[in-house]
Amino acid sequence: MGASQARPEKNQYQDLAQKTGFSQEQIKNLHKRFRQLSGNEETISRGNLDSVAALANNPIKKQIIEAFFDKRNQRQDEVGSSEEIGFEEFLMVMSHFRPPTLKTSEEEREAMRKEKLRFLFNMHDTDSDGTITLAEYRKVVEELLSKSGSMGQEAARAIADAAMLEVASTNVPHMAPDDFYEGITFEHFEQILKGLEMESRMHIRFLDVDTTTMRCGKATS
């Protein structure tokens, strides 16, 4: 069960704002969406998110849903998966999508970028061992490409394998042909995405929440 109540009192918003960086108004909006998703229950389960219309055609729907129940994304300093989560855990996961403001310092922006990268890394590192293996990477690429209808599974697998070999040659340039590449560490992952602008790519309409404003859309679950 999640540790948080589904109906936090207003005076709890201030504490949650300090923990997440959200404004109290944003927390209020996100709490409204949490209640819609949970059916006014204290926790939500994978089943609650599985029925969200906004995720229906997303090729990485399963990974997105699992990210909410991954304790690494709930700022618990734990590994493992929860069966259900409460509002505070939900809010902690959503905080990875929090946009910077005009008052955000460069240091804070860099910290936010690293948090977003860590969130994405965790989505690929499905066994929580700190490394994205070829099998994990291949699975995500296959799902992204084959489910988009652009190519078959075998072609998607070949692209995933080639991409991993390119990563290996970049991160371990002196690797011998018969050496085994264990996989992408978070440090490698940061280096690969060094030039990628993260802010716009993680400001999306998510679970019917506009993450540029954290305001709820229509309840469609």
QUISULSUL-V33607 format. One record per helix or strand. SS is the DSSP state (2 for helix, 1 for strand). FROM is the first residue (numbers start at 1). TO is the last residue. If there is no record, write none. Layout:
SS_FROM_TO, SS_FROM_TO
This chain:
2_10_20, 2_24_38, 1_44_45, 2_46_50, 2_53_55, 2_61_69, 1_70_70, 2_71_74, 1_81_81, 1_84_85, 2_87_97, 2_106_124, 1_131_132, 2_134_146, 2_153_171, 1_184_185, 2_186_192, 2_198_201, 1_205_206, 1_209_210, 1_215_216
